[in-house]
Amino acid sequence: MTSVLEPPVKPSEMVKQQLTVEEVFLSIESALSRHIVGVDRQEAIADTISELDEQDTELLRKRFESFLVKMVEAAASDIDVGGQGSLGQIWLRIYNDKRPVFDLGAYSLDQFNILNLNILTPRQRKFLFEQRNLDFSYAVEYKGKSIRFRGDMYFDLDNLALNMRRINNSIYPFKELGFQPNIARALSLKHEKQGLILVTGITGSGKSTTLDSIIDANNQSVDAHVVIISSPVECVHLSNRCLVRHREVGRDVMSFKEGAIQALRQDPDIIMIGEMRDADTIMTALEITDSGHKVFSTLHTGSAVESVDRIVGECPTDEQERVRNRLADVLKVVISQKLVPTVDGKRTLAKEVLLVNSSIKAAIKNCNTSEIYQMISEGSKEGMCTMEQDLRRLVLEKKISIDEAVNFSNNKNRMRELLEYSH
């Protein structure tokens, strides 16, 4: 008898009966050398996952999606999975507090890496390994509905960490944003055919919710074409009176800048640029607004004045005067917002609103942005308000505490003055 040396058994061929999730973990982990680290280790895990049976990858996917279901049931806004900092736990943010959820179980770093890589496509994995970061969208079925999430996967000390934020599919009613009629008209294509509108704030301040509400209001009131460029696409708007196109960066278009330039050849009335995150995108946004379009975008800034300074400051020094003049001509509205904890343990919107009039336009052109705050505070008849004025309103309505008003104010001295005056 001759003996035949059999080839190594792949993880997917180790057993024919259905494995448990723990056995799938073990089959992958046992194929990894402890000497492989960093991106090489993640690539090795991805290669091993690609050899699994569909049955096994589906088991892993279901385990991961069970975390998302728990997130939905707990009314959490965010979930964090994996990476050195997780200490082996799943973390949820519920009403502004982020904590580990121990009843979801404990996992090793490689088990988290396996779960995270398993939900990505081969193309997404390649992008992640090259760029060390990936923005993407994801959806699960829950009680007959598709619940969507915005994901950001990144490296944390050579291991993969993931944050996912739940996307609210129900659009917040525009009227409940509480904009004065002058501001509402400036946001509407029906009344203003062109101009740049910015919604600003830190991550998690509700910028996307506000923008989606504004887009929806236009979709219900005017016959037009809307092109939305996002990273990733969050709320999907069904075409109503507007034809609405969604273009996801990395999926449908390569960058915000390219998406904005291409949109000009697509006969748009409104272009929404998910984020003005670099000088190229800023310059492109100003140019397409200057060409007669209505453009909406976001910035990670804490106030209206800071937004103006940030746009100019992001551009090359020799371009800043030209950018300042162009910005003064095209900028229409800046909404700077925060989500503030309420007395009943939830969160409410506080916003600063700037409407560009002739005085503010002159202040931007003459580099006198320090004067704009006072102009906003005196512009209530036009619909403007400072963050401090809006926080004071929330205190008087007994929605937030005095301490929270001071904590979330941009100008704490001014906030205290307003609170003393109101009492």
C-alpha positions in Angstrom: 0.0 0.0 0.0 1.2 3.4 -0.8 0.4 6.3 1.5 -0.7 9.6 0.0 0.2 12.8 1.8 -3.0 14.9 2.1 -2.9 18.7 1.6 -3.5 20.8 4.7 -7.1 21.1 5.7 -8.7 24.5 5.3 -10.8 25.9 8.2 -13.9 25.5 6.1 -13.1 21.8 5.5 -12.3 20.8 9.1 -15.8 19.6 9.8 -18.9 19.1 7.7 -21.5 19.7 10.4 -22.4 23.2 11.3 -20.0 24.8 13.7 -20.8 27.1 16.6 -19.5 30.7 16.6 -16.9 29.8 19.2 -15.7 26.9 17.0 -15.4 29.2 14.0 -13.4 31.6 16.1 -11.1 28.7 17.2 -10.6 27.5 13.6 -9.5 31.0 12.5 -7.4 31.7 15.6 -5.6 28.4 15.3 -4.5 29.3 11.7 -2.8 32.5 12.9 0.8 32.7 13.9 1.4 34.8 17.0 4.5 36.3 15.2 2.2 38.0 12.6 1.2 41.5 13.9 -0.2 44.8 12.6 -1.8 45.0 9.2 -0.2 41.7 8.2 -2.2 40.0 11.0 -5.5 41.6 9.8 -4.8 40.6 6.2 -4.1 37.0 7.4 -7.5 37.0 9.3 -9.2 38.4 6.2 -7.6 35.7 4.0 -8.8 33.0 6.4 -12.3 34.4 6.5 -12.4 34.3 2.7 -11.9 30.5 2.9 -14.8 29.9 5.2 -18.1 28.3 4.2 -20.9 30.8 3.7 -22.6 29.0 6.6 -19.7 30.0 8.9 -19.5 33.6 7.8 -23.2 33.9 8.3 -22.8 32.6 11.9 -20.2 35.3 12.5 -22.4 38.0 10.9 -25.4 37.0 13.0 -23.3 37.2 16.2 -22.2 40.7 15.2 -25.7 41.8 14.3 -27.0 40.6 17.7 -24.9 43.4 19.1 -26.7 45.9 16.8 -30.1 44.5 17.8 -29.2 45.0 21.5 -28.1 48.6 20.6 -31.5 49.3 19.0 -33.4 47.8 22.0 -31.4 49.8 24.4 -32.1 53.1 22.5 -28.3 53.6 22.1 -26.9 56.1 19.6 -23.5 54.4 19.2 -21.8 51.1 19.6 -18.0 50.4 19.9 -16.6 47.0 19.0 -13.0 45.9 19.3 -9.6 47.4 19.7 -7.2 47.5 22.7 -9.2 50.1 24.5 -12.4 48.1 24.6 -11.0 45.7 27.3 -12.8 42.8 25.6 -16.3 44.4 26.0 -18.9 45.9 23.8 -19.6 49.5 24.6 -22.8 51.5 24.1 -23.6 55.2 24.3 -27.0 55.6 25.8 -28.3 59.2 26.4 -24.7 60.6 26.3 -23.1 58.1 28.6 -20.8 55.5 27.1 -20.4 52.3 29.1 -19.5 48.6 28.6 -22.4 46.1 28.3 -21.2 43.0 30.2 -24.2 40.8 29.2 -23.1 40.9 25.6 -20.1 38.8 26.5 -16.3 39.2 26.5 -14.1 38.7 23.4 -10.4 38.5 22.6 -8.8 41.0 20.4 -8.6 38.5 17.5 -12.2 37.6 17.9 -13.2 41.2 17.6 -10.9 41.5 14.6 -12.7 38.5 13.0 -16.2 39.9 13.7 -15.2 43.3 12.3 -13.5 42.1 9.1 -16.3 39.6 8.4 -18.9 42.3 7.8 -16.7 44.0 5.2 -16.5 43.3 1.5 -13.1 42.4 0.0 -12.9 45.9 -1.6 -13.6 47.5 1.8 -11.0 45.4 3.5 -8.4 46.4 0.9 -9.2 50.1 1.4 -9.0 49.7 5.2 -5.6 48.1 5.0 -4.3 50.8 2.7 -5.8 53.8 4.5 -6.0 52.5 8.0 -9.5 53.8 8.2 -12.9 53.0 6.5 -16.2 54.9 6.6 -19.1 52.7 5.4 -22.8 52.1 5.9 -24.5 48.9 7.2 -28.0 47.7 7.7 -29.8 45.0 9.7 -33.4 43.8 9.6 -35.3 44.3 12.9 -39.0 43.7 13.3 -39.6 43.9 9.6 -37.7 47.1 9.2 -34.3 47.9 7.8 -32.2 49.7 10.5 -29.2 51.5 9.0 -25.9 52.4 10.7 -22.9 54.6 9.8 -19.6 52.8 10.5 -16.1 53.9 11.0 -13.4 51.2 11.3 -9.9 52.1 12.3 -6.7 50.7 13.9 -6.2 50.8 17.7 -2.6 49.5 18.6 -2.6 47.1 15.6 -6.1 45.8 16.2 -9.4 46.8 14.6 -11.8 49.1 16.4 -15.3 50.0 15.1 -17.7 52.7 16.0 -21.2 52.4 14.5 -23.9 55.1 14.9 -27.5 54.4 14.3 -29.1 56.4 11.5 -32.5 57.6 12.3 -34.6 56.7 9.3 -37.5 58.9 10.4 -36.8 62.4 9.3 -37.1 65.1 12.0 -40.0 67.5 11.2 -38.5 70.8 9.8 -41.0 72.9 11.8 -39.8 71.4 15.0 -36.3 72.8 14.4 -37.8 76.2 15.4 -36.3 78.4 12.7 -37.7 82.0 12.4 -39.4 82.6 9.0 -36.5 84.6 7.6 -34.2 81.6 8.2 -36.7 79.1 6.9 -37.0 81.1 3.6 -33.2 81.2 3.3 -33.0 77.4 3.6 -35.7 76.9 0.9 -35.0 76.7 -2.8 -38.4 78.1 -3.4 -37.3 81.4 -1.9 -33.5 81.4 -2.4 -32.1 79.7 -5.5 -28.5 79.9 -4.6 -26.1 80.3 -1.7 -24.0 78.3 0.8 -25.7 77.0 4.0 -23.5 75.4 6.7 -24.6 73.2 9.6 -21.8 73.0 12.1 -21.0 71.3 15.4 -18.9 68.5 16.9 -19.3 64.9 16.1 -22.7 63.7 17.4 -24.3 67.1 17.6 -27.1 66.2 15.2 -25.8 67.9 12.0 -27.0 65.2 9.7 -30.4 65.1 11.3 -30.8 68.9 10.7 -29.6 68.7 7.1 -31.9 65.7 6.3 -34.8 67.7 7.8 -33.9 70.7 5.5 -33.5 68.5 2.4 -36.9 66.8 3.2 -38.6 70.2 3.5 -37.3 71.1 0.0 -38.3 67.7 -1.3 -41.9 68.4 -0.1 -42.2 71.9 -1.5 -40.3 72.5 -4.7 -39.8 70.7 -8.1 -36.0 70.3 -8.4 -33.0 67.9 -8.5 -31.0 67.2 -5.3 -27.6 65.5 -5.4 -26.4 64.3 -2.0 -22.7 63.4 -1.6 -22.0 61.6 1.7 -19.5 59.5 3.5 -21.4 57.3 4.1 -24.9 57.9 2.9 -27.1 58.0 6.0 -30.8 58.8 5.6 -32.1 57.8 2.2 -34.6 60.3 0.8 -37.3 59.0 -1.5 -37.8 61.3 -4.5 -41.1 63.2 -4.0 -41.3 66.7 -5.7 -37.5 66.5 -6.0 -35.5 63.9 -7.9 -33.0 62.9 -5.2 -29.7 61.2 -6.0 -27.4 59.7 -3.3 -23.7 59.3 -4.0 -21.5 57.6 -1.3 -17.8 58.5 -1.2 -15.7 55.4 -1.9 -18.7 53.5 -3.3 -20.3 55.8 -6.0 -17.7 58.5 -6.2 -14.0 58.8 -5.1 -14.2 62.0 -3.0 -16.4 64.9 -1.9 -14.5 67.2 -4.3 -15.0 64.9 -7.3 -18.6 64.3 -6.4 -19.2 68.1 -6.2 -17.5 68.7 -9.6 -19.4 65.9 -11.3 -22.7 67.1 -9.8 -22.4 70.3 -11.9 -22.8 68.1 -15.0 -25.9 66.4 -13.6 -28.3 69.3 -13.8 -28.7 69.9 -10.0 -30.6 72.6 -8.1 -29.3 71.6 -4.7 -26.0 69.9 -3.9 -25.4 68.6 -0.4 -21.7 67.9 0.4 -21.6 65.8 3.5 -18.5 67.5 4.9 -16.1 70.3 3.9 -13.1 68.5 5.4 -10.2 69.9 3.4 -9.1 73.0 1.4 -9.8 71.4 -1.9 -13.4 70.5 -0.9 -13.9 74.0 0.6 -12.7 75.7 -2.6 -14.9 73.5 -4.8 -17.9 74.2 -2.6 -17.4 77.9 -3.0 -16.9 77.7 -6.7 -20.1 75.6 -7.4 -22.1 78.0 -5.1 -20.7 80.9 -7.0 -21.9 79.3 -10.2 -25.5 79.7 -9.1 -26.3 76.6 -7.1 -27.7 76.1 -3.6 -25.1 74.1 -1.6 -25.5 72.6 1.9 -22.5 71.3 3.9 -21.1 70.7 7.4 -18.1 71.7 9.4 -16.7 70.5 12.7 -16.8 73.8 14.4 -18.4 75.1 17.6 -19.7 78.5 16.5 -20.8 80.5 13.5 -17.7 82.9 13.8 -15.4 79.9 14.2 -16.9 78.4 11.0 -16.0 81.6 9.0 -12.5 81.7 10.4 -12.0 77.9 9.8 -13.0 78.1 6.1 -10.5 80.9 5.4 -7.8 79.4 7.6 -8.0 76.0 5.9 -7.0 77.6 2.6 -3.4 78.5 1.4 -2.2 81.9 2.7 -2.0 83.4 -0.8 -5.6 82.3 -1.5 -7.2 83.5 1.8 -8.2 87.0 0.7 -9.9 85.7 -2.4 -11.6 82.9 -0.4 -12.7 85.5 2.2 -14.3 87.7 -0.5 -16.0 84.7 -2.2 -17.3 83.4 1.1 -18.8 86.7 2.0 -20.6 86.8 -1.4 -22.0 83.2 -1.3 -22.6 82.4 2.4 -26.2 82.7 3.4 -26.8 80.9 6.7 -24.6 79.2 9.4 -26.4 77.0 11.9 -24.1 75.9 14.7 -25.6 73.3 17.0 -25.2 71.2 20.1 -27.3 68.5 21.8 -27.7 69.4 25.4 -28.7 67.0 28.2 -32.2 67.8 29.5 -33.6 67.7 33.0 -35.4 64.4 32.2 -32.3 62.7 31.1 -32.7 63.0 27.3 -31.1 65.6 24.9 -32.4 68.7 23.2 -31.1 70.9 20.4 -29.4 74.2 21.1 -28.4 76.3 18.1 -26.6 79.4 17.1 -28.0 80.9 13.8 -26.3 83.5 11.6 -28.0 85.0 8.6 -25.6 86.9 6.4 -26.8 90.5 5.9 -24.8 93.4 4.5 -23.1 94.2 7.8 -21.9 90.6 8.3 -20.8 90.4 4.7 -18.7 93.5 5.2 -17.2 92.1 8.4 -16.2 88.9 6.6 -14.6 90.8 3.7 -12.8 93.2 6.0 -11.5 90.4 8.2 -13.4 91.7 11.2 -15.0 88.5 12.2 -14.7 89.4 15.9 -17.6 91.8 15.4 -20.0 89.1 14.1 -20.9 87.7 17.5 -22.4 91.0 18.6 -24.2 91.3 15.2 -25.8 87.9 15.8 -26.8 88.8 19.3 -28.6 92.0 18.0 -30.2 90.2 15.0 -33.1 88.5 16.7 -35.6 90.3 14.4 -33.9 88.7 11.4 -34.0 85.3 13.0 -30.5 85.2 14.4 -29.4 84.1 17.9 -26.2 83.2 19.7 -25.7 79.9 21.3 -25.9 81.6 24.7 -29.3 83.2 23.9 -30.7 79.9 22.8 -29.4 78.1 25.9 -31.1 80.8 28.0 -34.3 80.1 26.2 -34.0 76.4 27.1 -33.4 77.3 30.8 -36.4 79.6 30.9 -38.5 76.8 29.3 -37.2 74.5 32.1 -35.8 72.0 29.6 -32.2 72.2 30.7 -30.5 73.2 34.0 -28.4 76.3 34.5 -25.3 74.2 35.0 -25.8 72.6 31.6 -26.4 75.9 30.0 -23.0 77.2 31.3 -21.3 73.9 30.4 -22.4 74.0 26.8 -22.0 77.7 26.2 -19.2 79.1 24.0 -18.9 82.3 26.0 -19.4 81.4 29.7 -19.2 84.9 31.0 -21.8 86.1 28.6 -23.9 83.0 29.5 -23.8 83.9 33.2 -24.7 87.5 32.4 -27.8 86.4 30.5 -28.9 84.0 33.2 -28.5 86.7 35.9 -30.5 89.1 33.7 -33.3 86.6 33.3 -33.6 86.2 37.0 
